[in-house]
């Protein structure tokens, strides 16, 4: 479980197909201070397991299914990724509950400065807009954000300067693909209401 508060941005050092899985190597700094084998780390919002580390890098196994269903299929060496360690029981919950399980991919439609803030509009595949509500929560590449507008098959958020400085969103542009995870409560409510006999 995560909060969607990004701790640092890492850089993809390598992403290659191995004999049993894809091998993702990420250059990092902060997360290496107390990392252990088997730790869970959200990489662009996707929960992965640390399988190896050294003084400058983390390694993860990535299944073909994970690569196919996330924006990992599009990352290459040098790409900036958001990193967050799993939530500790004694930590502050600054964002919202994020499971690290990507629901779908979104595509950036608009990303532009408006005054001192930045406006980001993301298109979602048909059928996913029911999870988006005004002032609700959404995770974009693992970042906990508040929905400012939800209409049709798209939604918008406003970004403060700190979010741009602390995450990979500063490198995004129209047409880019982002990982989306919708609020857990919305998905449970849908399951309960659609499973009840009429």
Number of C-alpha atoms within 10 A of each C-alpha: 17 24 25 31 24 25 14 17 24 25 19 20 18 17 20 13 14 11 7 10 14 17 18 23 22 26 22 20 14 14 20 15 9 7 17 14 12 12 14 22 25 26 23 30 31 27 24 21 19 19 16 15 17 10 10 12 18 25 21 22 20 20 14 14 8 18 15 11 14 24 21 21 12 11 15 15 14 13 16 21 25 25 30 25 21 18 18 10 7 6 8 9 14 10 18 20 19 28 21 25 19 23 15 16 19 25 19 20 17 16 21 12 12 9 7 8 13 18 16 21 22 24 22 19 12 10 8 15 17 15 19 22 18 14 13 16 25 27 28 22 30 32 27 25 21 20 19 18 16 20 13 11 16 20 23 22 22 19 18 12 12 8 18 15 11 15 23 22 20 14 10 14 15 14 14 14 20 25 23 27 26 24 21 15 12 15 12 11 12 12 11 9 10 10 9 7 5 5
